[in-house]
Every structure is written in structure tokens, then in C-alpha cells.
Amino acid sequence: MEWIVDLFTNPFLMTGLLSWFYAQVLKTIIFLIINKKLDFSRMFGDGGMPSGHSATVTSVATLIGIVYGTGSVQFAISLILAIIVCHDATGVRRETEKQAFIIDELVKAFEELAEDKLPEVKLKKFVGHTPVQVAAGILLGVANAVLMYYLLF
């Protein structure tokens, strides 16, 4: 059972998970301020400000860069992964979000014109991120990694 202790004392894992948690809490608070309603599903949902995905991978890559150096293989792998995740958040996932809104509008228009109703399908609206949301996640991740380095190392 030593692996369980290793898992929960791994500073890289804990930094990434804390960055994700901080982003999700901020996302929930920002949603509350903007929409004037508390939605706890934002704690585990995708999309929104800041990007939890970007905060998570950026914090791990930053901590690896600080501890092992930016010339290490660990940093290279984590940086490439972070770039892919951040790009995907503003690319494919953002386009999926836009398509969900358009499909919903098409369904509404069809139902106004047709006698038959289409089957009700719930499409996820919060899927991707704007570049600003990803940038905020990156900044949160870097800040948390620096903080965790000074607390843990």
C-alpha cells in the first residue's frame, strides 16, 4: 500500500489537482456573480472562466520546469501535453460548444414549423474556452506551481 502514500504525497499530482480545484471554485464563483444564481454543477463542469484544464496542465509543467529544469525530458513532455490541452480547449472543444448552440436554435426553428416534435436531447453548452479563459487558467496554474514549490520544496 506504499503506492497510495506515494500518490497522495506526490507534489506534482497535488499541484495539478489543487490548480484544477482552485479553477473550479473560481469558475463557480464567477458564474454566481454573472448569472446571480449558484450552480454547483460548475464545480465539475467544462468551459467557463478560468479553464481548469489549462490550470491543471500548466501547473504541473511549471513545477516540473522549476524542479527538473526546462532542459529536462520531463519538462519537454509536460510542456507538449500542456500546449495540446490548451490548444484543444480553444479549438475543437470551443467549436463543439458553438455547434451545440446552433443545433439548439435549429431544433427550435424546426419545431415552430413542423407538426412533429424532435426527440429532446440535452447538449452540453459549456464545453470549450475562449482564449482569455485559457490564459486565465494558465496564469492560475503558473501561480499555484510557484506557490507550491515554495511550500513543498
ROKESE-15510 format. One record per residue: chain; x negated, y, z negated of N, C-alpha, C, O, CB in turn. Coordinates in nm, 3 decimals, decimal comma, always signed. Glycine has a CB too. Layout:
ROKESE-15510
 sepa     nxx     nyy     nzz    caxx    cayy    cazz     cxx     cyy     czz     oxx     oyy     ozz    cbxx    cbyy    cbzz
    A       X       Y       Z       X       Y       Z       X       Y       Z       X       Y       Z       X       Y       Z
...
end
This chain:
ROKESE-15510
 sepa     nxx     nyy     nzz    caxx    cayy    cazz     cxx     cyy     czz     oxx     oyy     ozz    cbxx    cbyy    cbzz
    A  -0,081  -0,120  +0,000  +0,000  +0,000  +0,000  -0,085  +0,127  +0,000  -0,034  +0,238  -0,017  +0,092  +0,000  -0,119
    A  -0,213  +0,110  +0,019  -0,302  +0,225  +0,025  -0,268  +0,317  +0,143  -0,290  +0,438  +0,136  -0,448  +0,178  +0,035
    A  -0,216  +0,259  +0,249  -0,182  +0,337  +0,368  -0,073  +0,439  +0,338  -0,071  +0,546  +0,400  -0,137  +0,244  +0,481
    A  +0,017  +0,409  +0,244  +0,122  +0,505  +0,209  +0,062  +0,626  +0,139  +0,099  +0,740  +0,168  +0,229  +0,438  +0,118
    A  -0,032  +0,601  +0,048  -0,101  +0,711  -0,020  -0,177  +0,794  +0,083  -0,173  +0,917  +0,081  -0,197  +0,658  -0,130
    A  -0,248  +0,726  +0,174  -0,322  +0,796  +0,280  -0,229  +0,883  +0,364  -0,263  +0,996  +0,400  -0,395  +0,696  +0,369
    A  -0,112  +0,829  +0,395  -0,016  +0,902  +0,476  +0,027  +1,031  +0,409  +0,029  +1,137  +0,473  +0,105  +0,815  +0,505
    A  +0,062  +1,024  +0,282  +0,113  +1,141  +0,212  +0,005  +1,235  +0,159  +0,036  +1,342  +0,107  +0,199  +1,098  +0,099
    A  -0,120  +1,195  +0,171  -0,229  +1,285  +0,131  -0,311  +1,331  +0,251  -0,414  +1,396  +0,236  -0,321  +1,215  +0,030
    A  -0,264  +1,297  +0,370  -0,334  +1,340  +0,492  -0,306  +1,489  +0,514  -0,193  +1,527  +0,543  -0,287  +1,255  +0,617
    A  -0,409  +1,573  +0,501  -0,386  +1,717  +0,513  -0,338  +1,760  +0,651  -0,267  +1,860  +0,663  -0,511  +1,791  +0,480
    A  -0,375  +1,687  +0,755  -0,333  +1,722  +0,890  -0,184  +1,693  +0,909  -0,111  +1,774  +0,966  -0,417  +1,645  +0,994
    A  -0,141  +1,578  +0,861  +0,000  +1,541  +0,868  +0,084  +1,637  +0,783  +0,188  +1,685  +0,828  +0,021  +1,396  +0,822
    A  +0,039  +1,663  +0,661  +0,114  +1,751  +0,571  +0,123  +1,894  +0,628  +0,226  +1,959  +0,614  +0,049  +1,754  +0,431
    A  +0,017  +1,940  +0,690  +0,018  +2,074  +0,750  +0,119  +2,081  +0,863  +0,196  +2,177  +0,872  -0,122  +2,111  +0,803
    A  +0,121  +1,981  +0,949  +0,217  +1,977  +1,059  +0,360  +1,970  +1,008  +0,447  +2,042  +1,057  +0,189  +1,860  +1,150
    A  +0,385  +1,883  +0,911  +0,521  +1,869  +0,857  +0,567  +1,996  +0,785  +0,683  +2,035  +0,797  +0,527  +1,751  +0,762
    A  +0,477  +2,060  +0,711  +0,513  +2,185  +0,644  +0,542  +2,295  +0,745  +0,634  +2,375  +0,725  +0,402  +2,229  +0,549
    A  +0,465  +2,301  +0,852  +0,489  +2,402  +0,955  +0,626  +2,381  +1,018  +0,700  +2,477  +1,041  +0,380  +2,397  +1,062
    A  +0,659  +2,255  +1,047  +0,792  +2,225  +1,101  +0,899  +2,268  +1,002  +0,997  +2,330  +1,042  +0,805  +2,074  +1,133
    A  +0,882  +2,235  +0,873  +0,980  +2,269  +0,771  +0,998  +2,421  +0,760  +1,111  +2,470  +0,757  +0,938  +2,211  +0,635
    A  +0,888  +2,494  +0,756  +0,896  +2,641  +0,747  +0,970  +2,698  +0,868  +1,054  +2,787  +0,853  +0,754  +2,703  +0,738
    A  +0,940  +2,646  +0,987  +1,007  +2,694  +1,108  +1,157  +2,667  +1,102  +1,237  +2,752  +1,140  +0,947  +2,628  +1,233
    A  +1,194  +2,549  +1,055  +1,336  +2,515  +1,049  +1,410  +2,600  +0,946  +1,524  +2,641  +0,969  +1,353  +2,367  +1,016
    A  +1,347  +2,628  +0,833  +1,408  +2,715  +0,732  +1,426  +2,855  +0,790  +1,533  +2,915  +0,777  +1,322  +2,719  +0,602
    A  +1,321  +2,907  +0,853  +1,331  +3,040  +0,915  +1,439  +3,042  +1,023  +1,515  +3,139  +1,033  +1,196  +3,081  +0,976
    A  +1,446  +2,937  +1,102  +1,546  +2,927  +1,208  +1,688  +2,932  +1,150  +1,776  +2,997  +1,206  +1,527  +2,796  +1,288
    A  +1,708  +2,864  +1,039  +1,839  +2,863  +0,974  +1,874  +3,000  +0,918  +1,988  +3,045  +0,930  +1,842  +2,758  +0,862
    A  +1,776  +3,066  +0,858  +1,798  +3,200  +0,802  +1,826  +3,301  +0,913  +1,917  +3,383  +0,900  +1,677  +3,244  +0,720
    A  +1,750  +3,295  +1,020  +1,770  +3,388  +1,133  +1,907  +3,365  +1,196  +1,976  +3,461  +1,230  +1,658  +3,371  +1,239
    A  +1,947  +3,238  +1,211  +2,080  +3,207  +1,265  +2,188  +3,265  +1,174  +2,287  +3,320  +1,223  +2,098  +3,053  +1,279
    A  +2,170  +3,254  +1,043  +2,266  +3,309  +0,947  +2,277  +3,460  +0,961  +2,388  +3,515  +0,961  +2,224  +3,272  +0,803
    A  +2,165  +3,528  +0,972  +2,165  +3,674  +0,985  +2,233  +3,718  +1,114  +2,314  +3,811  +1,112  +2,021  +3,728  +0,980
    A  +2,201  +3,654  +1,224  +2,255  +3,695  +1,354  +2,402  +3,658  +1,368  +2,481  +3,739  +1,417  +2,174  +3,631  +1,466
    A  +2,440  +3,537  +1,327  +2,576  +3,487  +1,350  +2,669  +3,502  +1,230  +2,788  +3,471  +1,240  +2,571  +3,343  +1,389
    A  +2,617  +3,549  +1,118  +2,697  +3,571  +0,997  +2,764  +3,443  +0,948  +2,871  +3,447  +0,886  +2,803  +3,678  +1,023
    A  +2,701  +3,328  +0,975  +2,752  +3,202  +0,922  +2,634  +3,107  +0,900  +2,538  +3,104  +0,976  +2,858  +3,138  +1,019
    A  +2,646  +3,030  +0,792  +2,541  +2,935  +0,756  +2,569  +2,802  +0,826  +2,676  +2,744  +0,810  +2,534  +2,916  +0,603
    A  +2,472  +2,756  +0,903  +2,485  +2,631  +0,977  +2,365  +2,543  +0,943  +2,256  +2,561  +0,999  +2,495  +2,657  +1,131
    A  +2,385  +2,448  +0,851  +2,275  +2,363  +0,808  +2,225  +2,271  +0,918  +2,116  +2,214  +0,906  +2,318  +2,282  +0,688
    A  +2,301  +2,254  +1,024  +2,253  +2,171  +1,135  +2,131  +2,234  +1,202  +2,055  +2,165  +1,270  +2,365  +2,149  +1,238
    A  +2,113  +2,365  +1,184  +1,996  +2,433  +1,240  +1,867  +2,382  +1,175  +1,759  +2,395  +1,233  +2,008  +2,586  +1,222
    A  +1,878  +2,325  +1,054  +1,759  +2,271  +0,987  +1,698  +2,154  +1,065  +1,578  +2,129  +1,056  +1,795  +2,224  +0,844
    A  +1,780  +2,084  +1,141  +1,730  +1,969  +1,215  +1,752  +1,983  +1,365  +1,720  +1,891  +1,442  +1,796  +1,843  +1,165
    A  +1,806  +2,096  +1,408  +1,836  +2,116  +1,549  +1,718  +2,168  +1,628  +1,620  +2,220  +1,573  +1,951  +2,209  +1,564
    A  +1,729  +2,153  +1,757  +1,628  +2,205  +1,850  +1,664  +2,348  +1,889  +1,773  +2,396  +1,857  +1,616  +2,116  +1,977
    A  +1,573  +2,415  +1,956  +1,598  +2,550  +2,004  +1,599  +2,650  +1,890  +1,598  +2,612  +1,773  +1,728  +2,557  +2,079
    A  +1,603  +2,776  +1,925  +1,610  +2,881  +1,825  +1,476  +2,940  +1,789  +1,371  +2,898  +1,839  +1,675  +2,829  +1,702
    A  +1,482  +3,038  +1,699  +1,364  +3,115  +1,659  +1,327  +3,083  +1,516  +1,411  +3,091  +1,427  +1,389  +3,265  +1,674
    A  +1,202  +3,047  +1,491  +1,091  +3,017  +1,582  +1,094  +2,870  +1,626  +1,172  +2,790  +1,575  +0,955  +3,050  +1,513
    A  +1,009  +2,836  +1,719  +1,001  +2,700  +1,769  +0,932  +2,610  +1,667  +0,814  +2,629  +1,637  +0,927  +2,696  +1,904
    A  +1,006  +2,513  +1,614  +0,948  +2,417  +1,519  +0,847  +2,326  +1,586  +0,746  +2,290  +1,525  +1,057  +2,334  +1,456
    A  +0,873  +2,290  +1,711  +0,780  +2,204  +1,784  +0,645  +2,276  +1,801  +0,540  +2,218  +1,777  +0,838  +2,165  +1,922
    A  +0,651  +2,402  +1,841  +0,529  +2,479  +1,863  +0,453  +2,500  +1,731  +0,330  +2,491  +1,728  +0,561  +2,614  +1,927
    A  +0,526  +2,529  +1,625  +0,462  +2,549  +1,494  +0,392  +2,421  +1,449  +0,280  +2,426  +1,398  +0,567  +2,592  +1,388
    A  +0,457  +2,307  +1,469  +0,401  +2,179  +1,424  +0,271  +2,146  +1,496  +0,169  +2,123  +1,432  +0,502  +2,067  +1,446
    A  +0,275  +2,143  +1,628  +0,156  +2,101  +1,703  +0,044  +2,204  +1,695  -0,074  +2,168  +1,696  +0,192  +2,075  +1,848
    A  +0,080  +2,331  +1,688  -0,023  +2,435  +1,679  -0,094  +2,430  +1,545  -0,215  +2,450  +1,538  +0,039  +2,573  +1,702
    A  -0,019  +2,405  +1,438  -0,082  +2,399  +1,306  -0,180  +2,283  +1,297  -0,288  +2,297  +1,240  +0,024  +2,387  +1,197
    A  -0,142  +2,168  +1,352  -0,232  +2,053  +1,349  -0,357  +2,080  +1,433  -0,468  +2,053  +1,388  -0,159  +1,926  +1,401
    A  -0,339  +2,134  +1,552  -0,454  +2,165  +1,638  -0,545  +2,268  +1,572  -0,668  +2,256  +1,578  -0,407  +2,216  +1,775
    A  -0,487  +2,369  +1,509  -0,567  +2,472  +1,444  -0,647  +2,414  +1,328  -0,766  +2,442  +1,315  -0,478  +2,586  +1,394
    A  -0,582  +2,335  +1,244  -0,653  +2,275  +1,130  -0,763  +2,182  +1,177  -0,872  +2,180  +1,119  -0,555  +2,200  +1,040
    A  -0,737  +2,105  +1,281  -0,840  +2,018  +1,337  -0,956  +2,102  +1,389  -1,072  +2,066  +1,369  -0,782  +1,930  +1,450
    A  -0,926  +2,212  +1,457  -1,032  +2,300  +1,508  -1,116  +2,359  +1,395  -1,238  +2,370  +1,408  -0,972  +2,412  +1,591
    A  -1,052  +2,397  +1,286  -1,124  +2,453  +1,172  -1,213  +2,347  +1,106  -1,329  +2,374  +1,075  -1,026  +2,512  +1,069
    A  -1,158  +2,228  +1,085  -1,230  +2,123  +1,011  -1,336  +2,055  +1,097  -1,449  +2,038  +1,052  -1,131  +2,019  +0,959
    A  -1,301  +2,015  +1,218  -1,393  +1,938  +1,302  -1,466  +2,021  +1,407  -1,561  +1,974  +1,469  -1,318  +1,829  +1,369
    A  -1,422  +2,143  +1,428  -1,484  +2,230  +1,527  -1,410  +2,225  +1,660  -1,348  +2,125  +1,694  -1,630  +2,192  +1,548
    A  -1,419  +2,334  +1,732  -1,349  +2,342  +1,860  -1,417  +2,262  +1,970  -1,364  +2,249  +2,080  -1,337  +2,486  +1,903
    A  -1,535  +2,208  +1,941  -1,603  +2,123  +2,039  -1,577  +1,975  +2,017  -1,631  +1,892  +2,089  -1,751  +2,149  +2,034
    A  -1,495  +1,941  +1,918  -1,471  +1,800  +1,886  -1,367  +1,738  +1,978  -1,284  +1,807  +2,038  -1,425  +1,787  +1,740
    A  -1,373  +1,607  +1,988  -1,275  +1,534  +2,069  -1,137  +1,543  +2,003  -1,035  +1,548  +2,073  -1,318  +1,386  +2,086
    A  -1,134  +1,546  +1,871  -1,006  +1,557  +1,800  -0,936  +1,688  +1,837  -0,815  +1,691  +1,861  -1,028  +1,549  +1,648
    A  -1,014  +1,796  +1,841  -0,954  +1,926  +1,875  -0,908  +1,927  +2,020  -0,800  +1,978  +2,051  -1,056  +2,040  +1,851
    A  -0,988  +1,871  +2,109  -0,951  +1,869  +2,251  -0,818  +1,796  +2,271  -0,730  +1,845  +2,342  -1,062  +1,802  +2,335
    A  -0,804  +1,681  +2,208  -0,680  +1,603  +2,221  -0,562  +1,680  +2,163  -0,456  +1,688  +2,225  -0,694  +1,467  +2,152
    A  -0,580  +1,736  +2,044  -0,468  +1,806  +1,980  -0,432  +1,934  +2,054  -0,314  +1,970  +2,058  -0,503  +1,839  +1,835
    A  -0,530  +2,003  +2,111  -0,501  +2,124  +2,187  -0,424  +2,093  +2,315  -0,328  +2,162  +2,348  -0,631  +2,198  +2,220
    A  -0,465  +1,989  +2,386  -0,393  +1,949  +2,507  -0,249  +1,912  +2,473  -0,157  +1,951  +2,543  -0,464  +1,830  +2,577
    A  -0,230  +1,836  +2,365  -0,095  +1,800  +2,322  -0,014  +1,925  +2,288  +0,103  +1,934  +2,326  -0,102  +1,705  +2,200
    A  -0,073  +2,020  +2,217  -0,003  +2,143  +2,180  +0,037  +2,223  +2,305  +0,147  +2,276  +2,312  -0,092  +2,230  +2,089
    A  -0,052  +2,230  +2,401  -0,020  +2,303  +2,525  +0,097  +2,238  +2,597  +0,186  +2,307  +2,646  -0,144  +2,308  +2,618
    A  +0,095  +2,104  +2,605  +0,204  +2,033  +2,672  +0,337  +2,056  +2,600  +0,438  +2,084  +2,665  +0,173  +1,883  +2,679
    A  +0,337  +2,046  +2,468  +0,461  +2,063  +2,391  +0,515  +2,205  +2,406  +0,634  +2,224  +2,429  +0,437  +2,032  +2,242
    A  +0,426  +2,305  +2,394  +0,470  +2,445  +2,405  +0,521  +2,475  +2,546  +0,621  +2,544  +2,562  +0,355  +2,540  +2,369
    A  +0,453  +2,424  +2,647  +0,497  +2,444  +2,785  +0,632  +2,378  +2,809  +0,720  +2,435  +2,873  +0,392  +2,390  +2,883
    A  +0,647  +2,257  +2,758  +0,773  +2,184  +2,775  +0,889  +2,257  +2,708  +1,001  +2,258  +2,760  +0,760  +2,042  +2,718
    A  +0,863  +2,318  +2,593  +0,970  +2,388  +2,519  +1,025  +2,505  +2,600  +1,145  +2,534  +2,594  +0,917  +2,439  +2,385
    A  +0,940  +2,572  +2,675  +0,986  +2,686  +2,755  +1,018  +2,647  +2,898  +1,076  +2,726  +2,973  +0,882  +2,796  +2,756
    A  +0,983  +2,527  +2,937  +1,006  +2,482  +3,074  +1,127  +2,394  +3,085  +1,240  +2,443  +3,097  +0,885  +2,409  +3,125
    A  +1,105  +2,264  +3,082  +1,211  +2,166  +3,105  +1,324  +2,181  +3,004  +1,441  +2,182  +3,042  +1,154  +2,024  +3,099
    A  +1,290  +2,192  +2,876  +1,395  +2,198  +2,775  +1,474  +2,327  +2,785  +1,595  +2,327  +2,761  +1,334  +2,186  +2,635
    A  +1,410  +2,437  +2,821  +1,481  +2,564  +2,838  +1,577  +2,555  +2,956  +1,690  +2,604  +2,948  +1,380  +2,680  +2,859
    A  +1,534  +2,493  +3,065  +1,621  +2,477  +3,182  +1,739  +2,386  +3,150  +1,850  +2,410  +3,197  +1,542  +2,419  +3,300
    A  +1,717  +2,283  +3,069  +1,826  +2,194  +3,027  +1,930  +2,272  +2,950  +2,050  +2,251  +2,968  +1,772  +2,079  +2,940
    A  +1,886  +2,362  +2,864  +1,977  +2,447  +2,787  +2,061  +2,535  +2,879  +2,182  +2,547  +2,861  +1,898  +2,535  +2,688
    A  +1,997  +2,596  +2,978  +2,070  +2,681  +3,073  +2,174  +2,599  +3,150  +2,286  +2,644  +3,172  +1,971  +2,748  +3,171
    A  +2,136  +2,479  +3,190  +2,227  +2,393  +3,264  +2,348  +2,354  +3,180  +2,459  +2,345  +3,233  +2,156  +2,267  +3,312
    A  +2,329  +2,333  +3,051  +2,441  +2,297  +2,963  +2,543  +2,410  +2,959  +2,664  +2,384  +2,962  +2,390  +2,267  +2,820
    A  +2,498  +2,535  +2,952  +2,591  +2,647  +2,952  +2,667  +2,656  +3,084  +2,788  +2,680  +3,085  +2,515  +2,779  +2,926
    A  +2,598  +2,636  +3,195  +2,662  +2,644  +3,327  +2,763  +2,530  +3,345  +2,872  +2,552  +3,397  +2,555  +2,639  +3,440
    A  +2,727  +2,410  +3,303  +2,818  +2,296  +3,316  +2,945  +2,321  +3,235  +3,055  +2,291  +3,282  +2,750  +2,166  +3,269
    A  +2,931  +2,376  +3,115  +3,049  +2,407  +3,034  +3,140  +2,507  +3,105  +3,262  +2,492  +3,101  +3,007  +2,463  +2,897
    A  +3,083  +2,606  +3,168  +3,163  +2,706  +3,242  +3,231  +2,642  +3,362  +3,347  +2,674  +3,391  +3,073  +2,823  +3,289
    A  +3,162  +2,552  +3,431  +3,223  +2,481  +3,544  +3,340  +2,394  +3,498  +3,443  +2,388  +3,565  +3,118  +2,394  +3,616
    A  +3,326  +2,328  +3,385  +3,433  +2,245  +3,331  +3,555  +2,332  +3,298  +3,668  +2,295  +3,331  +3,385  +2,168  +3,204
    A  +3,533  +2,446  +3,235  +3,643  +2,537  +3,203  +3,714  +2,583  +3,331  +3,837  +2,584  +3,337  +3,592  +2,660  +3,124
    A  +3,637  +2,621  +3,432  +3,696  +2,666  +3,559  +3,774  +2,554  +3,626  +3,883  +2,578  +3,678  +3,586  +2,718  +3,653
    A  +3,721  +2,433  +3,624  +3,790  +2,319  +3,685  +3,923  +2,294  +3,614  +4,025  +2,270  +3,678  +3,701  +2,193  +3,679
    A  +3,920  +2,298  +3,481  +4,041  +2,270  +3,404  +4,149  +2,374  +3,426  +4,268  +2,344  +3,414  +4,009  +2,260  +3,256
    A  +4,111  +2,497  +3,457  +4,210  +2,601  +3,486  +4,277  +2,577  +3,621  +4,392  +2,614  +3,641  +4,144  +2,739  +3,484
    A  +4,204  +2,515  +3,714  +4,257  +2,491  +3,848  +4,323  +2,355  +3,865  +4,414  +2,341  +3,947  +4,146  +2,505  +3,947
    A  +4,280  +2,257  +3,791  +4,327  +2,119  +3,811  +4,434  +2,082  +3,708  +4,441  +2,139  +3,599  +4,210  +2,020  +3,804
    A  +4,514  +1,986  +3,747  +4,615  +1,934  +3,655  +4,553  +1,837  +3,555  +4,595  +1,830  +3,440  +4,728  +1,866  +3,732
    A  +4,454  +1,764  +3,601  +4,390  +1,664  +3,515  +4,279  +1,730  +3,433  +4,211  +1,822  +3,478  +4,333  +1,547  +3,600
    A  +4,264  +1,679  +3,314  +4,156  +1,726  +3,227  +4,035  +1,635  +3,243  +4,049  +1,514  +3,260  +4,203  +1,731  +3,078
    A  +3,919  +1,695  +3,237  +3,797  +1,616  +3,238  +3,773  +1,561  +3,098  +3,820  +1,619  +2,999  +3,675  +1,701  +3,286
    A  +3,702  +1,449  +3,088  +3,671  +1,397  +2,955  +3,589  +1,500  +2,877  +3,500  +1,565  +2,933  +3,595  +1,261  +2,965
    A  +3,619  +1,514  +2,749  +3,547  +1,612  +2,668  +3,409  +1,558  +2,633  +3,394  +1,449  +2,579  +3,626  +1,646  +2,539
    A  +3,310  +1,636  +2,666  +3,171  +1,600  +2,638  +3,106  +1,718  +2,568  +3,116  +1,831  +2,614  +3,094  +1,561  +2,769
    A  +3,038  +1,690  +2,458  +2,967  +1,796  +2,386  +2,823  +1,800  +2,436  +2,747  +1,705  +2,417  +2,972  +1,773  +2,231
    A  +2,787  +1,909  +2,500  +2,650  +1,927  +2,546  +2,573  +2,010  +2,443  +2,625  +2,107  +2,389  +2,646  +1,995  +2,685
    A  +2,449  +1,971  +2,417  +2,366  +2,047  +2,324  +2,329  +2,180  +2,388  +2,279  +2,184  +2,501  +2,239  +1,967  +2,284
    A  +2,354  +2,287  +2,316  +2,322  +2,420  +2,368  +2,183  +2,467  +2,324  +2,113  +2,532  +2,401  +2,426  +2,521  +2,322
    A  +2,145  +2,433  +2,203  +2,014  +2,472  +2,154  +1,915  +2,360  +2,184  +1,904  +2,264  +2,108  +2,018  +2,503  +2,001
    A  +1,845  +2,374  +2,294  +1,751  +2,270  +2,334  +1,612  +2,327  +2,353  +1,515  +2,275  +2,298  +1,799  +2,202  +2,463
    A  +1,601  +2,433  +2,431  +1,471  +2,489  +2,463  +1,444  +2,618  +2,389  +1,518  +2,657  +2,298  +1,460  +2,513  +2,611
    A  +1,337  +2,684  +2,430  +1,294  +2,807  +2,365  +1,255  +2,912  +2,468  +1,212  +2,881  +2,579  +1,176  +2,779  +2,272
    A  +1,272  +3,037  +2,428  +1,218  +3,148  +2,507  +1,069  +3,158  +2,477  +1,023  +3,104  +2,376  +1,293  +3,283  +2,475
    A  +0,994  +3,224  +2,562  +0,851  +3,243  +2,532  +0,827  +3,312  +2,397  +0,729  +3,281  +2,330  +0,787  +3,325  +2,643
    A  +0,913  +3,404  +2,358  +0,897  +3,472  +2,228  +0,916  +3,374  +2,113  +0,843  +3,379  +2,015  +0,998  +3,589  +2,216
    A  +1,013  +3,283  +2,125  +1,035  +3,183  +2,021  +0,916  +3,088  +2,009  +0,878  +3,049  +1,898  +1,163  +3,103  +2,049
    A  +0,858  +3,051  +2,121  +0,739  +2,965  +2,120  +0,620  +3,041  +2,061  +0,545  +2,985  +1,981  +0,706  +2,916  +2,264
    A  +0,603  +3,168  +2,099  +0,494  +3,249  +2,044  +0,507  +3,262  +1,893  +0,408  +3,255  +1,821  +0,491  +3,388  +2,110
    A  +0,630  +3,281  +1,845  +0,653  +3,291  +1,700  +0,617  +3,159  +1,632  +0,558  +3,159  +1,524  +0,800  +3,328  +1,671
    A  +0,652  +3,048  +1,694  +0,615  +2,917  +1,639  +0,465  +2,898  +1,635  +0,411  +2,844  +1,538  +0,679  +2,806  +1,720
    A  +0,397  +2,941  +1,741  +0,251  +2,931  +1,746  +0,188  +3,013  +1,634  +0,099  +2,965  +1,564  +0,197  +2,979  +1,883
    A  +0,234  +3,137  +1,616  +0,180  +3,222  +1,509  +0,206  +3,162  +1,371  +0,119  +3,164  +1,285  +0,242  +3,362  +1,517
    A  +0,325  +3,108  +1,351  +0,357  +3,043  +1,224  +0,265  +2,924  +1,201  +0,215  +2,905  +1,090  +0,503  +2,998  +1,222
    A  +0,244  +2,843  +1,304  +0,157  +2,726  +1,292  +0,014  +2,761  +1,261  -0,049  +2,698  +1,175  +0,161  +2,647  +1,419
    A  -0,040  +2,862  +1,328  -0,178  +2,905  +1,302  -0,190  +2,959  +1,159  -0,284  +2,924  +1,088  -0,221  +3,014  +1,405
    A  -0,096  +3,042  +1,118  -0,100  +3,100  +0,983  -0,092  +2,990  +0,877  -0,166  +2,994  +0,779  +0,015  +3,200  +0,964
    A  -0,004  +2,893  +0,896  +0,008  +2,786  +0,798  -0,118  +2,700  +0,794  -0,160  +2,658  +0,687  +0,129  +2,699  +0,829
    A  -0,179  +2,674  +0,909  -0,302  +2,594  +0,913  -0,415  +2,663  +0,837  -0,490  +2,599  +0,763  -0,345  +2,567  +1,058
    A  -0,428  +2,793  +0,856  -0,533  +2,868  +0,785  -0,506  +2,864  +0,635  -0,598  +2,843  +0,555  -0,540  +3,016  +0,835
    A  -0,381  +2,885  +0,597  -0,344  +2,879  +0,455  -0,373  +2,741  +0,397  -0,431  +2,730  +0,289  -0,195  +2,913  +0,438
    A  -0,332  +2,637  +0,467  -0,353  +2,500  +0,418  -0,502  +2,467  +0,408  -0,544  +2,395  +0,317  -0,284  +2,399  +0,510
    A  -0,582  +2,519  +0,501  -0,726  +2,494  +0,495  -0,783  +2,552  +0,365  -0,862  +2,486  +0,296  -0,797  +2,557  +0,617
    A  -0,744  +2,673  +0,332  -0,797  +2,735  +0,210  -0,741  +2,670  +0,083  -0,804  +2,677  -0,022  -0,767  +2,884  +0,210
    A  -0,624  +2,609  +0,092  -0,566  +2,541  -0,024  -0,619  +2,399  -0,042  -0,631  +2,351  -0,155  -0,415  +2,539  -0,012
    A  -0,650  +2,330  +0,068  -0,683  +2,187  +0,061  -0,829  +2,154  +0,080  -0,873  +2,046  +0,040  -0,605  +2,114  +0,161
    A  -0,906  +2,243  +0,140  -1,046  +2,207  +0,170  -1,143  +2,291  +0,090  -1,264  +2,274  +0,103  -1,075  +2,222  +0,318
end
